Amino acid sequence: MLDHFDRPVLTLFGRRDENMGNDLIQSLMRDRVPGAVGQPHHSYEDAGHFVQEDKGEDVARRVNSFITANP
């Protein structure tokens, strides 16, 4: 279903997330979703599933930049 999603997509993953923090899931999202191509994705080495709680200020900065770059 997301294989055809062409709107901009940004992924911000916590590497300590036991469900979503592995490289396979991140690369699938980044490589298979057309809207993810060329976006400034990021992985936080010291964050868990709720990256907004662990890295709130940086997540907000990255999301704001993403929104500004993709009107």
N, CA, C, O and CB atoms as a CASP TS submission, in Angstrom:
PFRMAT TS
TARGET T0000
AUTHOR 0000-0000-0000
METHOD Language model
MODEL 1
PARENT N/A
ATOM      1  N   MET     1       0.816  -1.192   0.000  1.00  0.00           N
ATOM      2  CA  MET     1       0.000   0.000   0.000  1.00  0.00           C
ATOM      3  C   MET     1       0.864   1.261   0.000  1.00  0.00           C
ATOM      4  O   MET     1       0.596   2.192  -0.759  1.00  0.00           O
ATOM      5  CB  MET     1      -0.931  -0.005   1.200  1.00  0.00           C
ATOM      6  N   LEU     2       1.880   1.300   0.829  1.00  0.00           N
ATOM      7  CA  LEU     2       2.760   2.469   0.850  1.00  0.00           C
ATOM      8  C   LEU     2       3.721   2.491  -0.327  1.00  0.00           C
ATOM      9  O   LEU     2       4.415   3.486  -0.542  1.00  0.00           O
ATOM     10  CB  LEU     2       3.541   2.505   2.141  1.00  0.00           C
ATOM     11  N   ASP     3       3.769   1.410  -1.087  1.00  0.00           N
ATOM     12  CA  ASP     3       4.641   1.353  -2.264  1.00  0.00           C
ATOM     13  C   ASP     3       4.273   2.412  -3.303  1.00  0.00           C
ATOM     14  O   ASP     3       5.069   2.709  -4.195  1.00  0.00           O
ATOM     15  CB  ASP     3       4.574  -0.032  -2.897  1.00  0.00           C
ATOM     16  N   HIS     4       3.074   2.981  -3.193  1.00  0.00           N
ATOM     17  CA  HIS     4       2.615   3.978  -4.152  1.00  0.00           C
ATOM     18  C   HIS     4       2.400   5.349  -3.505  1.00  0.00           C
ATOM     19  O   HIS     4       1.907   6.269  -4.158  1.00  0.00           O
ATOM     20  CB  HIS     4       1.329   3.509  -4.804  1.00  0.00           C
ATOM     21  N   PHE     5       2.757   5.487  -2.253  1.00  0.00           N
ATOM     22  CA  PHE     5       2.544   6.748  -1.537  1.00  0.00           C
ATOM     23  C   PHE     5       3.633   7.734  -1.944  1.00  0.00           C
ATOM     24  O   PHE     5       4.796   7.569  -1.576  1.00  0.00           O
ATOM     25  CB  PHE     5       2.544   6.527   0.014  1.00  0.00           C
ATOM     26  N   ASP     6       3.253   8.761  -2.704  1.00  0.00           N
ATOM     27  CA  ASP     6       4.262   9.660  -3.245  1.00  0.00           C
ATOM     28  C   ASP     6       4.327  11.026  -2.563  1.00  0.00           C
ATOM     29  O   ASP     6       5.046  11.913  -3.023  1.00  0.00           O
ATOM     30  CB  ASP     6       4.013   9.854  -4.690  1.00  0.00           C
ATOM     31  N   ARG     7       3.600  11.197  -1.498  1.00  0.00           N
ATOM     32  CA  ARG     7       3.721  12.445  -0.726  1.00  0.00           C
ATOM     33  C   ARG     7       4.976  12.352   0.146  1.00  0.00           C
ATOM     34  O   ARG     7       5.426  11.250   0.460  1.00  0.00           O
ATOM     35  CB  ARG     7       2.435  12.702   0.160  1.00  0.00           C
ATOM     36  N   PRO     8       5.538  13.482   0.537  1.00  0.00           N
ATOM     37  CA  PRO     8       6.778  13.456   1.315  1.00  0.00           C
ATOM     38  C   PRO     8       6.638  12.664   2.620  1.00  0.00           C
ATOM     39  O   PRO     8       5.642  12.775   3.335  1.00  0.00           O
ATOM     40  CB  PRO     8       7.217  14.876   1.626  1.00  0.00           C
ATOM     41  N   VAL     9       7.659  11.870   2.900  1.00  0.00           N
ATOM     42  CA  VAL     9       7.699  11.031   4.100  1.00  0.00           C
ATOM     43  C   VAL     9       9.051  11.212   4.776  1.00  0.00           C
ATOM     44  O   VAL     9      10.093  11.157   4.124  1.00  0.00           O
ATOM     45  CB  VAL     9       7.448   9.527   3.751  1.00  0.00           C
ATOM     46  N   LEU    10       9.025  11.424   6.072  1.00  0.00           N
ATOM     47  CA  LEU    10      10.249  11.541   6.869  1.00  0.00           C
ATOM     48  C   LEU    10      10.224  10.464   7.937  1.00  0.00           C
ATOM     49  O   LEU    10       9.216  10.301   8.625  1.00  0.00           O
ATOM     50  CB  LEU    10      10.385  12.961   7.510  1.00  0.00           C
ATOM     51  N   THR    11      11.321   9.725   8.089  1.00  0.00           N
ATOM     52  CA  THR    11      11.401   8.738   9.160  1.00  0.00           C
ATOM     53  C   THR    11      12.422   9.191  10.196  1.00  0.00           C
ATOM     54  O   THR    11      13.526   9.617   9.858  1.00  0.00           O
ATOM     55  CB  THR    11      11.774   7.346   8.600  1.00  0.00           C
ATOM     56  N   LEU    12      12.037   9.091  11.449  1.00  0.00           N
ATOM     57  CA  LEU    12      12.900   9.387  12.591  1.00  0.00           C
ATOM     58  C   LEU    12      12.751   8.212  13.549  1.00  0.00           C
ATOM     59  O   LEU    12      11.731   8.082  14.226  1.00  0.00           O
ATOM     60  CB  LEU    12      12.525  10.771  13.286  1.00  0.00           C
ATOM     61  N   PHE    13      13.758   7.368  13.602  1.00  0.00           N
ATOM     62  CA  PHE    13      13.691   6.150  14.392  1.00  0.00           C
ATOM     63  C   PHE    13      14.624   6.206  15.593  1.00  0.00           C
ATOM     64  O   PHE    13      15.698   6.805  15.536  1.00  0.00           O
ATOM     65  CB  PHE    13      14.027   4.951  13.533  1.00  0.00           C
ATOM     66  N   GLY    14      14.196   5.573  16.679  1.00  0.00           N
ATOM     67  CA  GLY    14      15.057   5.370  17.837  1.00  0.00           C
ATOM     68  C   GLY    14      15.693   3.992  17.729  1.00  0.00           C
ATOM     69  O   GLY    14      14.980   3.001  17.578  1.00  0.00           O
ATOM     70  N   ARG    15      16.991   3.908  17.802  1.00  0.00           N
ATOM     71  CA  ARG    15      17.687   2.633  17.650  1.00  0.00           C
ATOM     72  C   ARG    15      17.428   1.686  18.821  1.00  0.00           C
ATOM     73  O   ARG    15      17.635   0.480  18.692  1.00  0.00           O
ATOM     74  CB  ARG    15      19.177   2.874  17.508  1.00  0.00           C
ATOM     75  N   ARG    16      16.979   2.212  19.956  1.00  0.00           N
ATOM     76  CA  ARG    16      16.658   1.358  21.101  1.00  0.00           C
ATOM     77  C   ARG    16      15.209   0.857  21.056  1.00  0.00           C
ATOM     78  O   ARG    16      14.768   0.165  21.973  1.00  0.00           O
ATOM     79  CB  ARG    16      16.902   2.119  22.404  1.00  0.00           C
ATOM     80  N   ASP    17      14.477   1.196  20.011  1.00  0.00           N
ATOM     81  CA  ASP    17      13.110   0.730  19.842  1.00  0.00           C
ATOM     82  C   ASP    17      13.151  -0.744  19.445  1.00  0.00           C
ATOM     83  O   ASP    17      13.666  -1.084  18.379  1.00  0.00           O
ATOM     84  CB  ASP    17      12.347   1.584  18.775  1.00  0.00           C
ATOM     85  N   GLU    18      12.625  -1.602  20.275  1.00  0.00           N
ATOM     86  CA  GLU    18      12.696  -3.042  20.025  1.00  0.00           C
ATOM     87  C   GLU    18      11.818  -3.475  18.855  1.00  0.00           C
ATOM     88  O   GLU    18      12.045  -4.544  18.288  1.00  0.00           O
ATOM     89  CB  GLU    18      12.292  -3.802  21.270  1.00  0.00           C
ATOM     90  N   ASN    19      10.822  -2.674  18.479  1.00  0.00           N
ATOM     91  CA  ASN    19       9.930  -3.036  17.387  1.00  0.00           C
ATOM     92  C   ASN    19      10.321  -2.406  16.056  1.00  0.00           C
ATOM     93  O   ASN    19      10.247  -3.064  15.018  1.00  0.00           O
ATOM     94  CB  ASN    19       8.530  -2.642  17.730  1.00  0.00           C
ATOM     95  N   MET    20      10.727  -1.170  16.070  1.00  0.00           N
ATOM     96  CA  MET    20      10.970  -0.438  14.820  1.00  0.00           C
ATOM     97  C   MET    20      12.411   0.027  14.668  1.00  0.00           C
ATOM     98  O   MET    20      12.740   0.650  13.658  1.00  0.00           O
ATOM     99  CB  MET    20      10.055   0.754  14.740  1.00  0.00           C
ATOM    100  N   GLY    21      13.264  -0.246  15.612  1.00  0.00           N
ATOM    101  CA  GLY    21      14.599   0.331  15.599  1.00  0.00           C
ATOM    102  C   GLY    21      15.647  -0.434  14.830  1.00  0.00           C
ATOM    103  O   GLY    21      16.826  -0.085  14.894  1.00  0.00           O
ATOM    104  N   ASN    22      15.260  -1.467  14.105  1.00  0.00           N
ATOM    105  CA  ASN    22      16.304  -2.184  13.382  1.00  0.00           C
ATOM    106  C   ASN    22      16.463  -1.635  11.969  1.00  0.00           C
ATOM    107  O   ASN    22      15.560  -0.996  11.431  1.00  0.00           O
ATOM    108  CB  ASN    22      15.988  -3.681  13.335  1.00  0.00           C
ATOM    109  N   ASP    23      17.609  -1.892  11.390  1.00  0.00           N
ATOM    110  CA  ASP    23      17.937  -1.331  10.079  1.00  0.00           C
ATOM    111  C   ASP    23      17.022  -1.836   8.972  1.00  0.00           C
ATOM    112  O   ASP    23      16.760  -1.097   8.024  1.00  0.00           O
ATOM    113  CB  ASP    23      19.364  -1.649   9.730  1.00  0.00           C
ATOM    114  N   LEU    24      16.530  -3.064   9.058  1.00  0.00           N
ATOM    115  CA  LEU    24      15.683  -3.612   8.008  1.00  0.00           C
ATOM    116  C   LEU    24      14.386  -2.819   7.863  1.00  0.00           C
ATOM    117  O   LEU    24      14.014  -2.444   6.752  1.00  0.00           O
ATOM    118  CB  LEU    24      15.373  -5.074   8.296  1.00  0.00           C
ATOM    119  N   ILE    25      13.708  -2.566   8.955  1.00  0.00           N
ATOM    120  CA  ILE    25      12.444  -1.836   8.894  1.00  0.00           C
ATOM    121  C   ILE    25      12.675  -0.411   8.400  1.00  0.00           C
ATOM    122  O   ILE    25      11.912   0.097   7.579  1.00  0.00           O
ATOM    123  CB  ILE    25      11.760  -1.819  10.275  1.00  0.00           C
ATOM    124  N   GLN    26      13.713   0.223   8.893  1.00  0.00           N
ATOM    125  CA  GLN    26      14.012   1.581   8.447  1.00  0.00           C
ATOM    126  C   GLN    26      14.323   1.623   6.957  1.00  0.00           C
ATOM    127  O   GLN    26      13.825   2.493   6.243  1.00  0.00           O
ATOM    128  CB  GLN    26      15.183   2.152   9.238  1.00  0.00           C
ATOM    129  N   SER    27      15.130   0.705   6.493  1.00  0.00           N
ATOM    130  CA  SER    27      15.490   0.719   5.072  1.00  0.00           C
ATOM    131  C   SER    27      14.281   0.384   4.196  1.00  0.00           C
ATOM    132  O   SER    27      14.156   0.927   3.099  1.00  0.00           O
ATOM    133  CB  SER    27      16.634  -0.277   4.798  1.00  0.00           C
ATOM    134  N   LEU    28      13.401  -0.486   4.649  1.00  0.00           N
ATOM    135  CA  LEU    28      12.186  -0.775   3.885  1.00  0.00           C
ATOM    136  C   LEU    28      11.338   0.482   3.723  1.00  0.00           C
ATOM    137  O   LEU    28      10.853   0.778   2.630  1.00  0.00           O
ATOM    138  CB  LEU    28      11.367  -1.883   4.572  1.00  0.00           C
ATOM    139  N   MET    29      11.166   1.206   4.800  1.00  0.00           N
ATOM    140  CA  MET    29      10.377   2.443   4.736  1.00  0.00           C
ATOM    141  C   MET    29      11.039   3.446   3.797  1.00  0.00           C
ATOM    142  O   MET    29      10.370   4.055   2.962  1.00  0.00           O
ATOM    143  CB  MET    29      10.211   3.059   6.145  1.00  0.00           C
ATOM    144  N   ARG    30      12.321   3.614   3.932  1.00  0.00           N
ATOM    145  CA  ARG    30      13.032   4.627   3.160  1.00  0.00           C
ATOM    146  C   ARG    30      13.178   4.254   1.689  1.00  0.00           C
ATOM    147  O   ARG    30      13.170   5.130   0.824  1.00  0.00           O
ATOM    148  CB  ARG    30      14.394   4.859   3.758  1.00  0.00           C
ATOM    149  N   ASP    31      13.308   2.977   1.404  1.00  0.00           N
ATOM    150  CA  ASP    31      13.563   2.530   0.034  1.00  0.00           C
ATOM    151  C   ASP    31      12.300   2.194  -0.754  1.00  0.00           C
ATOM    152  O   ASP    31      12.295   2.301  -1.980  1.00  0.00           O
ATOM    153  CB  ASP    31      14.452   1.332   0.062  1.00  0.00           C
ATOM    154  N   ARG    32      11.245   1.795  -0.081  1.00  0.00           N
ATOM    155  CA  ARG    32      10.048   1.317  -0.797  1.00  0.00           C
ATOM    156  C   ARG    32       8.927   2.340  -0.879  1.00  0.00           C
ATOM    157  O   ARG    32       8.009   2.183  -1.685  1.00  0.00           O
ATOM    158  CB  ARG    32       9.524   0.080  -0.134  1.00  0.00           C
ATOM    159  N   VAL    33       8.981   3.369  -0.072  1.00  0.00           N
ATOM    160  CA  VAL    33       7.945   4.402  -0.116  1.00  0.00           C
ATOM    161  C   VAL    33       8.463   5.540  -1.002  1.00  0.00           C
ATOM    162  O   VAL    33       9.419   6.221  -0.632  1.00  0.00           O
ATOM    163  CB  VAL    33       7.582   4.922   1.337  1.00  0.00           C
ATOM    164  N   PRO    34       7.846   5.752  -2.159  1.00  0.00           N
ATOM    165  CA  PRO    34       8.350   6.769  -3.085  1.00  0.00           C
ATOM    166  C   PRO    34       8.538   8.153  -2.462  1.00  0.00           C
ATOM    167  O   PRO    34       9.497   8.848  -2.798  1.00  0.00           O
ATOM    168  CB  PRO    34       7.418   6.883  -4.243  1.00  0.00           C
ATOM    169  N   GLY    35       7.657   8.560  -1.578  1.00  0.00           N
ATOM    170  CA  GLY    35       7.765   9.881  -0.967  1.00  0.00           C
ATOM    171  C   GLY    35       8.911  10.019   0.022  1.00  0.00           C
ATOM    172  O   GLY    35       9.211  11.125   0.471  1.00  0.00           O
ATOM    173  N   ALA    36       9.550   8.922   0.363  1.00  0.00           N
ATOM    174  CA  ALA    36      10.667   8.957   1.306  1.00  0.00           C
ATOM    175  C   ALA    36      12.010   9.214   0.630  1.00  0.00           C
ATOM    176  O   ALA    36      12.990   9.558   1.290  1.00  0.00           O
ATOM    177  CB  ALA    36      10.730   7.660   2.068  1.00  0.00           C
ATOM    178  N   VAL    37      12.046   9.045  -0.680  1.00  0.00           N
ATOM    179  CA  VAL    37      13.305   9.195  -1.420  1.00  0.00           C
ATOM    180  C   VAL    37      13.827  10.624  -1.310  1.00  0.00           C
ATOM    181  O   VAL    37      13.105  11.588  -1.564  1.00  0.00           O
ATOM    182  CB  VAL    37      13.113   8.812  -2.902  1.00  0.00           C
ATOM    183  N   GLY    38      15.084  10.736  -0.930  1.00  0.00           N
ATOM    184  CA  GLY    38      15.734  12.038  -0.865  1.00  0.00           C
ATOM    185  C   GLY    38      15.427  12.866   0.367  1.00  0.00           C
ATOM    186  O   GLY    38      15.869  14.011   0.463  1.00  0.00           O
ATOM    187  N   GLN    39      14.688  12.321   1.302  1.00  0.00           N
ATOM    188  CA  GLN    39      14.351  13.069   2.523  1.00  0.00           C
ATOM    189  C   GLN    39      15.458  12.889   3.574  1.00  0.00           C
ATOM    190  O   GLN    39      16.199  11.907   3.534  1.00  0.00           O
ATOM    191  CB  GLN    39      12.974  12.598   3.096  1.00  0.00           C
ATOM    192  N   PRO    40      15.567  13.837   4.510  1.00  0.00           N
ATOM    193  CA  PRO    40      16.633  13.789   5.514  1.00  0.00           C
ATOM    194  C   PRO    40      16.282  12.896   6.712  1.00  0.00           C
ATOM    195  O   PRO    40      16.104  13.389   7.826  1.00  0.00           O
ATOM    196  CB  PRO    40      16.940  15.194   6.000  1.00  0.00           C
ATOM    197  N   HIS    41      16.186  11.603   6.480  1.00  0.00           N
ATOM    198  CA  HIS    41      15.849  10.653   7.541  1.00  0.00           C
ATOM    199  C   HIS    41      16.942  10.636   8.612  1.00  0.00           C
ATOM    200  O   HIS    41      18.083  11.030   8.372  1.00  0.00           O
ATOM    201  CB  HIS    41      15.649   9.235   6.955  1.00  0.00           C
ATOM    202  N   HIS    42      16.553  10.167   9.804  1.00  0.00           N
ATOM    203  CA  HIS    42      17.536  10.132  10.892  1.00  0.00           C
ATOM    204  C   HIS    42      17.223   8.989  11.859  1.00  0.00           C
ATOM    205  O   HIS    42      16.063   8.645  12.087  1.00  0.00           O
ATOM    206  CB  HIS    42      17.558  11.483  11.648  1.00  0.00           C
ATOM    207  N   SER    43      18.279   8.416  12.414  1.00  0.00           N
ATOM    208  CA  SER    43      18.162   7.411  13.481  1.00  0.00           C
ATOM    209  C   SER    43      18.883   7.939  14.711  1.00  0.00           C
ATOM    210  O   SER    43      20.004   8.441  14.621  1.00  0.00           O
ATOM    211  CB  SER    43      18.755   6.022  13.036  1.00  0.00           C
ATOM    212  N   TYR    44      18.233   7.822  15.851  1.00  0.00           N
ATOM    213  CA  TYR    44      18.816   8.258  17.122  1.00  0.00           C
ATOM    214  C   TYR    44      19.359   7.041  17.848  1.00  0.00           C
ATOM    215  O   TYR    44      18.602   6.136  18.199  1.00  0.00           O
ATOM    216  CB  TYR    44      17.768   9.010  18.003  1.00  0.00           C
ATOM    217  N   GLU    45      20.649   7.013  18.072  1.00  0.00           N
ATOM    218  CA  GLU    45      21.285   5.874  18.735  1.00  0.00           C
ATOM    219  C   GLU    45      20.756   5.661  20.147  1.00  0.00           C
ATOM    220  O   GLU    45      20.632   4.521  20.596  1.00  0.00           O
ATOM    221  CB  GLU    45      22.788   6.071  18.777  1.00  0.00           C
ATOM    222  N   ASP    46      20.445   6.736  20.845  1.00  0.00           N
ATOM    223  CA  ASP    46      20.077   6.642  22.267  1.00  0.00           C
ATOM    224  C   ASP    46      18.602   6.959  22.526  1.00  0.00           C
ATOM    225  O   ASP    46      18.260   7.497  23.579  1.00  0.00           O
ATOM    226  CB  ASP    46      20.942   7.583  23.084  1.00  0.00           C
ATOM    227  N   ALA    47      17.733   6.629  21.575  1.00  0.00           N
ATOM    228  CA  ALA    47      16.296   6.865  21.755  1.00  0.00           C
ATOM    229  C   ALA    47      15.534   5.562  21.570  1.00  0.00           C
ATOM    230  O   ALA    47      15.988   4.650  20.878  1.00  0.00           O
ATOM    231  CB  ALA    47      15.780   7.939  20.760  1.00  0.00           C
ATOM    232  N   GLY    48      14.364   5.493  22.204  1.00  0.00           N
ATOM    233  CA  GLY    48      13.514   4.320  22.095  1.00  0.00           C
ATOM    234  C   GLY    48      12.360   4.560  21.137  1.00  0.00           C
ATOM    235  O   GLY    48      12.477   5.347  20.198  1.00  0.00           O
ATOM    236  N   HIS    49      11.247   3.880  21.375  1.00  0.00           N
ATOM    237  CA  HIS    49      10.091   3.951  20.483  1.00  0.00           C
ATOM    238  C   HIS    49       9.502   5.361  20.407  1.00  0.00           C
ATOM    239  O   HIS    49       9.109   5.816  19.333  1.00  0.00           O
ATOM    240  CB  HIS    49       9.023   2.974  20.943  1.00  0.00           C
ATOM    241  N   PHE    50       9.443   6.035  21.523  1.00  0.00           N
ATOM    242  CA  PHE    50       8.858   7.377  21.563  1.00  0.00           C
ATOM    243  C   PHE    50       9.963   8.417  21.433  1.00  0.00           C
ATOM    244  O   PHE    50      10.353   9.055  22.411  1.00  0.00           O
ATOM    245  CB  PHE    50       8.054   7.596  22.874  1.00  0.00           C
ATOM    246  N   VAL    51      10.464   8.577  20.206  1.00  0.00           N
ATOM    247  CA  VAL    51      11.578   9.496  19.984  1.00  0.00           C
ATOM    248  C   VAL    51      11.223  10.923  20.380  1.00  0.00           C
ATOM    249  O   VAL    51      12.100  11.696  20.767  1.00  0.00           O
ATOM    250  CB  VAL    51      12.006   9.457  18.527  1.00  0.00           C
ATOM    251  N   GLN    52       9.950  11.277  20.289  1.00  0.00           N
ATOM    252  CA  GLN    52       9.534  12.625  20.666  1.00  0.00           C
ATOM    253  C   GLN    52       9.737  12.875  22.158  1.00  0.00           C
ATOM    254  O   GLN    52       9.899  14.023  22.572  1.00  0.00           O
ATOM    255  CB  GLN    52       8.070  12.849  20.294  1.00  0.00           C
ATOM    256  N   GLU    53       9.731  11.830  22.961  1.00  0.00           N
ATOM    257  CA  GLU    53       9.989  11.989  24.393  1.00  0.00           C
ATOM    258  C   GLU    53      11.482  11.995  24.680  1.00  0.00           C
ATOM    259  O   GLU    53      11.952  12.747  25.534  1.00  0.00           O
ATOM    260  CB  GLU    53       9.306  10.874  25.188  1.00  0.00           C
ATOM    261  N   ASP    54      12.225  11.159  23.971  1.00  0.00           N
ATOM    262  CA  ASP    54      13.661  11.050  24.215  1.00  0.00           C
ATOM    263  C   ASP    54      14.464  12.170  23.562  1.00  0.00           C
ATOM    264  O   ASP    54      15.491  12.590  24.095  1.00  0.00           O
ATOM    265  CB  ASP    54      14.160   9.723  23.719  1.00  0.00           C
ATOM    266  N   LYS    55      14.007  12.647  22.424  1.00  0.00           N
ATOM    267  CA  LYS    55      14.753  13.640  21.644  1.00  0.00           C
ATOM    268  C   LYS    55      13.833  14.738  21.127  1.00  0.00           C
ATOM    269  O   LYS    55      13.944  15.157  19.974  1.00  0.00           O
ATOM    270  CB  LYS    55      15.475  12.967  20.472  1.00  0.00           C
ATOM    271  N   GLY    56      12.934  15.197  21.971  1.00  0.00           N
ATOM    272  CA  GLY    56      11.875  16.118  21.568  1.00  0.00           C
ATOM    273  C   GLY    56      12.308  17.350  20.813  1.00  0.00           C
ATOM    274  O   GLY    56      11.731  17.667  19.773  1.00  0.00           O
ATOM    275  N   GLU    57      13.311  18.056  21.309  1.00  0.00           N
ATOM    276  CA  GLU    57      13.734  19.295  20.652  1.00  0.00           C
ATOM    277  C   GLU    57      14.303  19.023  19.269  1.00  0.00           C
ATOM    278  O   GLU    57      14.023  19.761  18.324  1.00  0.00           O
ATOM    279  CB  GLU    57      14.768  20.024  21.504  1.00  0.00           C
ATOM    280  N   ASP    58      15.096  17.971  19.145  1.00  0.00           N
ATOM    281  CA  ASP    58      15.683  17.659  17.842  1.00  0.00           C
ATOM    282  C   ASP    58      14.616  17.157  16.871  1.00  0.00           C
ATOM    283  O   ASP    58      14.637  17.507  15.691  1.00  0.00           O
ATOM    284  CB  ASP    58      16.798  16.610  17.993  1.00  0.00           C
ATOM    285  N   VAL    59      13.690  16.345  17.358  1.00  0.00           N
ATOM    286  CA  VAL    59      12.585  15.875  16.513  1.00  0.00           C
ATOM    287  C   VAL    59      11.784  17.075  16.008  1.00  0.00           C
ATOM    288  O   VAL    59      11.461  17.145  14.822  1.00  0.00           O
ATOM    289  CB  VAL    59      11.660  14.890  17.298  1.00  0.00           C
ATOM    290  N   ALA    60      11.465  18.005  16.881  1.00  0.00           N
ATOM    291  CA  ALA    60      10.703  19.192  16.483  1.00  0.00           C
ATOM    292  C   ALA    60      11.459  19.992  15.428  1.00  0.00           C
ATOM    293  O   ALA    60      10.859  20.442  14.453  1.00  0.00           O
ATOM    294  CB  ALA    60      10.405  20.079  17.706  1.00  0.00           C
ATOM    295  N   ARG    61      12.748  20.172  15.605  1.00  0.00           N
ATOM    296  CA  ARG    61      13.555  20.908  14.637  1.00  0.00           C
ATOM    297  C   ARG    61      13.538  20.213  13.276  1.00  0.00           C
ATOM    298  O   ARG    61      13.363  20.860  12.243  1.00  0.00           O
ATOM    299  CB  ARG    61      14.998  21.053  15.142  1.00  0.00           C
ATOM    300  N   ARG    62      13.720  18.889  13.284  1.00  0.00           N
ATOM    301  CA  ARG    62      13.747  18.129  12.030  1.00  0.00           C
ATOM    302  C   ARG    62      12.374  18.136  11.343  1.00  0.00           C
ATOM    303  O   ARG    62      12.293  18.258  10.121  1.00  0.00           O
ATOM    304  CB  ARG    62      14.196  16.679  12.298  1.00  0.00           C
ATOM    305  N   VAL    63      11.311  18.008  12.115  1.00  0.00           N
ATOM    306  CA  VAL    63       9.968  18.022  11.538  1.00  0.00           C
ATOM    307  C   VAL    63       9.651  19.408  10.966  1.00  0.00           C
ATOM    308  O   VAL    63       9.088  19.513   9.876  1.00  0.00           O
ATOM    309  CB  VAL    63       8.914  17.621  12.602  1.00  0.00           C
ATOM    310  N   ASN    64      10.004  20.457  11.683  1.00  0.00           N
ATOM    311  CA  ASN    64       9.779  21.812  11.167  1.00  0.00           C
ATOM    312  C   ASN    64      10.537  22.042   9.865  1.00  0.00           C
ATOM    313  O   ASN    64       9.992  22.621   8.926  1.00  0.00           O
ATOM    314  CB  ASN    64      10.201  22.856  12.207  1.00  0.00           C
ATOM    315  N   SER    65      11.780  21.597   9.801  1.00  0.00           N
ATOM    316  CA  SER    65      12.567  21.728   8.570  1.00  0.00           C
ATOM    317  C   SER    65      11.941  20.930   7.436  1.00  0.00           C
ATOM    318  O   SER    65      11.892  21.391   6.296  1.00  0.00           O
ATOM    319  CB  SER    65      14.012  21.265   8.803  1.00  0.00           C
ATOM    320  N   PHE    66      11.466  19.737   7.753  1.00  0.00           N
ATOM    321  CA  PHE    66      10.821  18.881   6.758  1.00  0.00           C
ATOM    322  C   PHE    66       9.564  19.546   6.194  1.00  0.00           C
ATOM    323  O   PHE    66       9.343  19.536   4.983  1.00  0.00           O
ATOM    324  CB  PHE    66      10.468  17.518   7.374  1.00  0.00           C
ATOM    325  N   ILE    67       8.743  20.124   7.073  1.00  0.00           N
ATOM    326  CA  ILE    67       7.517  20.796   6.635  1.00  0.00           C
ATOM    327  C   ILE    67       7.847  22.000   5.769  1.00  0.00           C
ATOM    328  O   ILE    67       7.202  22.226   4.745  1.00  0.00           O
ATOM    329  CB  ILE    67       6.674  21.229   7.843  1.00  0.00           C
ATOM    330  N   THR    68       8.838  22.768   6.170  1.00  0.00           N
ATOM    331  CA  THR    68       9.232  23.932   5.406  1.00  0.00           C
ATOM    332  C   THR    68       9.750  23.551   4.012  1.00  0.00           C
ATOM    333  O   THR    68       9.486  24.248   3.032  1.00  0.00           O
ATOM    334  CB  THR    68      10.291  24.709   6.165  1.00  0.00           C
ATOM    335  N   ALA    69      10.486  22.445   3.937  1.00  0.00           N
ATOM    336  CA  ALA    69      11.059  22.006   2.665  1.00  0.00           C
ATOM    337  C   ALA    69      10.047  21.315   1.755  1.00  0.00           C
ATOM    338  O   ALA    69      10.298  21.157   0.560  1.00  0.00           O
ATOM    339  CB  ALA    69      12.212  21.076   2.925  1.00  0.00           C
ATOM    340  N   ASN    70       8.917  20.907   2.303  1.00  0.00           N
ATOM    341  CA  ASN    70       7.908  20.162   1.540  1.00  0.00           C
ATOM    342  C   ASN    70       6.527  20.784   1.710  1.00  0.00           C
ATOM    343  O   ASN    70       5.642  20.188   2.324  1.00  0.00           O
ATOM    344  CB  ASN    70       7.879  18.687   1.980  1.00  0.00           C
ATOM    345  N   PRO    71       6.345  21.997   1.161  1.00  0.00           N
ATOM    346  CA  PRO    71       5.054  22.693   1.363  1.00  0.00           C
ATOM    347  C   PRO    71       3.887  21.978   0.694  1.00  0.00           C
ATOM    348  O   PRO    71       2.749  22.441   0.777  1.00  0.00           O
ATOM    349  CB  PRO    71       5.139  24.116   0.828  1.00  0.00           C
TER
END
